[in-house]
Amino acid sequence: MDSGLPSSSDVSQEPSGRSGGDRRRRHLTIGLIGLLGAVGVVVGGYLLYVWILGVPMPDPATASPKEITRFLGHAKGLASLPVGERQAFMTRLLEACEDPARCDAVVSATRRMTVAEKEICREALWDVGYSLFTQEASAYHRTPQGERAAFIDRRVADYYRARDQLAGRVKGAKQGRSLFDSSWMTGLPTDRKGLIKLIMSKMDAEDFDRNQAYFEALAARIAELKKHPDQKARLLKRYGPEGETR
């Protein structure tokens, strides 16, 4: 019965040129499949590596703004680091942003981050800020009573200087180009009482008792300086980078 299909003898009798071309095409196809498979293994392995170990940490001085913001807003990025390493990264980022052009590029990228990415970054930075605050509160309690006013003034000067850095006002960067603008407050209370309640919800009773005196001393001094700009100017001159030894 004739099936209509070529027999083995028919195939063996095909012109050598045709069979050779078929073999080459078949070998090329097999090679491409193997290459794609290898690429898939490499890419898949890299993605698995990133997922398990985290997003590769970019160099704040040389990485693209997109790489930096991806690291800031990824759960396996900044948020996956120990608090001390998060602080070190943000310090390097702020130093890199002292260059006006670099600052503007990074700021533009942070403003394109999604709400979810900003929330991840915000939570990661909360841990950094809270760790620093509790360290300072402990140092405040160790400071003799007669030296606490000067201690508070130094910390307040630090606060104003850090605020200016975040606002992009270092070395001529554009005014108002804050690294963290109002969009980072999305989902947070907008009134002072609501913010205080949120902060309190992140502390236990022991934390609050330990930090309350220091917080109140800082708040009182900042409120006083708002009423007396001349005092604020003198304080910043005294405890600024070119002022007295800190």
C-alpha positions in Angstrom: 0.0 0.0 0.0 1.4 3.3 -1.1 1.3 5.7 1.8 2.5 8.7 -0.2 5.5 9.1 2.1 9.1 8.7 0.8 10.8 5.5 1.6 14.2 5.2 3.1 15.6 4.2 -0.3 14.1 7.3 -1.8 15.7 9.5 0.9 19.1 7.8 0.4 18.9 8.6 -3.3 18.3 12.4 -2.9 20.9 14.6 -4.5 23.8 15.2 -2.2 23.4 18.9 -2.4 19.9 18.9 -1.1 20.6 16.5 1.7 23.7 18.5 2.7 21.7 21.7 2.8 19.1 20.0 5.0 21.7 18.7 7.4 23.2 22.2 7.7 19.8 23.8 8.4 19.1 21.0 10.9 22.4 21.6 12.6 21.9 25.3 12.6 18.4 24.9 14.1 19.8 22.6 16.8 22.6 25.1 17.5 20.2 28.0 17.9 17.9 26.0 20.2 21.0 25.2 22.3 22.1 28.8 22.4 18.7 30.1 23.4 18.6 27.4 26.0 21.9 28.5 27.4 20.9 32.2 27.4 17.7 31.2 29.2 19.6 29.4 31.8 22.0 32.4 32.3 19.1 35.0 32.5 17.0 32.7 34.7 19.9 32.1 37.0 20.7 35.9 37.2 17.0 36.7 38.0 17.0 34.0 40.7 20.3 35.4 42.1 18.8 38.9 42.2 15.6 37.6 43.9 17.5 35.6 46.5 20.4 37.9 47.2 18.8 41.3 46.4 19.0 43.9 43.7 22.7 44.7 42.9 23.8 47.7 44.9 24.6 50.6 42.5 27.5 53.0 43.0 25.7 56.3 43.9 28.5 58.3 42.1 28.4 56.5 38.8 25.2 54.4 38.4 22.3 55.6 36.3 19.5 57.4 38.1 17.2 54.5 37.0 19.5 51.9 38.7 19.6 54.0 41.9 15.8 54.4 42.1 15.2 50.7 41.4 17.5 49.9 44.3 15.7 52.4 46.6 12.3 51.1 45.7 12.8 47.3 45.5 12.0 45.1 48.5 15.3 43.2 47.8 17.3 46.5 47.4 17.9 49.1 50.1 15.3 47.6 52.4 17.1 44.2 52.5 20.3 45.7 53.9 21.2 46.0 57.6 20.3 49.4 59.0 24.0 50.5 59.1 24.5 49.7 55.4 21.4 51.6 54.5 22.7 54.6 56.3 26.1 54.3 54.6 24.4 54.0 51.1 22.3 57.1 51.7 25.3 59.0 52.9 27.1 58.2 49.7 24.0 59.1 47.7 23.7 62.5 49.3 27.4 63.2 48.8 27.0 62.3 45.1 24.0 64.7 44.9 26.1 67.6 46.0 26.9 67.9 42.3 24.0 70.0 40.9 23.7 68.0 37.6 23.8 64.7 39.4 21.3 65.9 42.0 18.8 67.1 39.3 19.1 63.7 37.4 18.5 61.6 40.6 15.7 63.9 41.8 13.9 63.6 38.4 14.2 59.8 38.7 12.9 59.6 42.3 9.8 61.6 41.3 9.0 58.9 38.7 9.0 56.2 41.3 5.7 54.5 41.9 3.8 55.0 45.2 4.6 51.4 46.1 8.3 51.9 45.5 8.3 55.1 47.6 6.6 53.3 50.4 9.2 50.5 50.4 12.0 53.1 50.5 10.2 55.2 53.1 9.9 52.2 55.4 13.6 51.4 54.9 14.6 54.9 55.7 12.4 55.0 58.8 14.5 52.3 60.3 17.7 54.3 59.6 16.3 57.5 61.1 14.9 55.8 64.1 18.2 54.0 64.8 20.1 57.3 64.6 17.5 59.0 66.8 17.7 56.4 69.5 21.5 56.6 69.5 21.4 60.4 69.9 18.8 60.1 72.7 21.1 57.7 74.5 24.0 60.2 74.0 21.8 63.0 75.3 21.0 61.1 78.5 24.7 60.5 79.0 25.6 64.2 78.7 25.9 66.2 81.9 23.0 68.5 82.6 25.1 71.6 82.1 26.2 70.5 78.6 22.8 69.4 77.3 21.8 72.8 75.8 25.0 72.8 73.6 24.3 69.1 72.7 20.8 70.1 71.5 22.1 73.1 69.5 24.6 70.9 67.7 21.9 68.4 66.8 19.5 71.2 65.6 22.3 72.6 63.4 22.7 69.0 62.0 18.9 68.9 61.3 18.9 72.2 59.4 22.0 71.2 57.4 20.5 67.8 56.5 17.2 69.5 55.5 19.1 71.8 53.1 21.0 68.9 51.6 17.7 67.0 50.9 16.3 70.2 49.4 19.1 70.2 46.9 20.5 73.5 48.0 24.1 72.3 48.2 26.7 73.8 45.8 24.2 75.5 43.6 21.7 72.8 42.9 18.3 74.1 41.7 16.1 75.5 44.4 13.2 73.2 45.4 14.8 70.1 43.8 14.2 68.0 46.9 15.4 64.4 46.8 12.2 63.6 48.8 9.3 65.9 47.8 5.7 66.0 49.0 4.8 62.9 46.9 6.7 60.8 49.4 3.9 61.7 52.0 1.2 59.9 50.0 -0.7 57.7 52.3 0.6 59.4 55.4 -1.3 61.7 57.8 -0.9 65.4 56.7 -1.5 66.9 60.1 1.0 67.1 63.0 -1.2 65.0 65.4 -1.7 62.3 62.8 2.1 62.1 62.1 2.9 61.9 65.8 0.3 59.2 66.2 1.9 57.3 63.4 5.4 57.6 64.9 4.1 56.5 68.3 2.5 53.4 66.7 6.0 52.3 65.6 7.4 52.5 69.2 6.7 50.5 72.3 6.2 52.1 75.7 9.9 51.6 76.6 11.1 53.3 73.4 8.8 56.2 74.0 9.9 56.7 77.6 13.6 56.6 76.6 13.3 59.0 73.8 10.6 61.4 74.9 12.8 63.8 76.9 15.3 64.2 74.0 12.5 64.7 71.4 10.8 67.4 73.6 14.1 69.2 74.0 14.7 69.2 70.3 11.2 70.3 69.5 11.3 73.2 72.0 14.6 74.5 70.6 13.4 74.3 67.0 10.2 76.2 68.0 12.3 78.8 69.7 14.6 79.4 66.8 11.6 79.8 64.4 10.6 82.8 66.5 14.1 84.2 66.6 15.8 83.9 63.1 18.8 85.9 64.4 19.5 83.2 67.0 19.2 80.5 64.3 21.7 82.3 62.1 24.2 82.5 64.9 23.7 78.9 65.8 24.2 77.7 62.2 27.4 79.8 62.0 28.7 78.5 65.2 28.0 74.8 64.6 28.3 74.8 60.8 31.0 73.0 58.8 33.3 76.0 59.2 32.3 76.8 62.7 33.5 75.5 66.1 34.7 71.9 66.5 31.7 69.8 66.8 
